[in-house]
Amino acid sequence: MLEILVGYYPMLPDQAAIVCAVCFGEPPKAPEECSDDLKSFMDCCLRKKASERWTASQLLNHPFLLHQD
């Protein structure tokens, strides 16, 4: 989703570096110019701990999706 938003892959190009970044690095953040709702939605999607990551049902009720025209 972030790749679509910013227009480029937000991680490093080397596959080993990508795996390390995904496993050990912080999740990517949306650019500051994005709405607070979008930043929150992305945060809910990209949480590392599965127990903290929102489910599809929860995401469908997120303000970012509910406030779309």
Secondary structure, 3 states (H helix, E strand, C coil): CHHHHHCCCCCCCCHHHHHHHHHHCCCCCCCCCCCHHHHHHHHHHCCCCCCCCCCHHHHHCCHHHHCCC
